[in-house]
Amino acid sequence: MIISAILFLVGYSLFLIWLWVGFKRSWRNTPNSLAFQGLVSFIIPIRNEEENLYSLFQSLKGLSRKSGSFEIILVDDHSEDNSLHIIKTKAESFSGSIQILSLKGGTGKKAALNAGILQAKGEVILTSDADCTMNPQWIDSITAPFVNPDIVMVSGPVGLWRGKSWFSRWQTLEFSSLIFTGSGTLNHGLPTMVNGANLAFRKAVFHEIGGYKAHMHIPSGDDEFLFQAIFKKYPAGVVFNASPTALVKATPARDWKQFFQQRKRWAGKWKQHKKAHIAMLAIGVFTFHLFTIGFLIFTLAGGVHLGWLLGFILIKILMEWTTLFAFHKRLRKSWDAVGFITLQIFYPLYVVIFGLASNFGQFKWKGRTYRV
């Protein structure tokens, strides 16, 4: 058991260092002195988002560009609340270019995004979610890499608003680890995950690869399957933008029930990728945390001296702290030291539970039920 613990710990530590090296490579993709000149179309799908629309419009009103122009397209996906009325009312007093579409054919986020893209006039498409907010310089920042004509897709950082509750604080840290992993693997040429709350791509390339057509039947993954398809055709043209001004902030899940459904939805699409390196990452992370739980149980049963377990946990925490803290510092995000330490208590159990749950049953999202 001790030899296994050492091997697992060394492997996990090297993996974190590998991710950090990958993330650091993305710093060169942030040309702060340059600005993309072309028209940009910003598309946001909306379904049952009335509680988030007021803060969204406040954010949209603050958006600006140093050069070039942009249009905003809001696509309502058969909302059952007051969302459509709110966005129509808000749009009347909006000074910029804004278009509102009501989805007619099809349902779901991919159908909504596709409808928006078909109406878009911009050379570059930006996507985000209705529960997100952006800083005024966001459009210039996330589109800056497109100054290079070889760049066809840009992924940007997403963070969660850190509330006062422990629940929201833990979500913020867990979510940061996902964004960190996605940026690190991408820059090693092994793309794994990306977040549609902060994604930009050339419209011509979207149509070239067939858009969402190949995976329209899968309820989630509008971002990741598109990301994988574009990377396959243009591996040198997909980058992560690590600029602090490119950061988008999203709203954390309001309760454990919503969190469970959200994470099950995210995890459920991993088995659809059919990529060896993605499967290896998922299995590797799952196995490491399963071993951590097993090592704890074995130690408490008297199998090994408590000191070995404490050493294992201490080094694990130190490695995760070092890399994730540096990630937060680069993006100028506040660091929650107490939240990070307390998250360690149940995080291995969380990984194992969701790793198993993502392969069975169904999940509910925005009032709809989907099979995993």
Secondary structure as UniProt FT lines:
FT   HELIX           2..25
FT   HELIX           26..29
FT   TURN            32..33
FT   STRAND          40..46
FT   TURN            50..52
FT   HELIX           53..62
FT   STRAND          70..76
FT   HELIX           83..92
FT   STRAND          98..102
FT   HELIX           109..119
FT   STRAND          124..127
FT   TURN            130..131
FT   STRAND          132..134
FT   TURN            136..137
FT   HELIX           138..143
FT   HELIX           144..147
FT   TURN            149..150
FT   STRAND          153..155
FT   STRAND          158..160
FT   HELIX           166..186
FT   TURN            187..189
FT   HELIX           196..198
FT   STRAND          199..202
FT   HELIX           203..208
FT   TURN            209..212
FT   HELIX           213..215
FT   TURN            216..217
FT   HELIX           222..233
FT   TURN            235..236
FT   STRAND          238..240
FT   HELIX           244..246
FT   STRAND          248..250
FT   HELIX           256..268
FT   HELIX           270..272
FT   HELIX           276..300
FT   TURN            301..302
FT   HELIX           306..330
FT   TURN            331..332
FT   HELIX           337..357
FT   TURN            358..359
FT   STRAND          362..365
FT   TURN            366..367
FT   STRAND          368..371
//
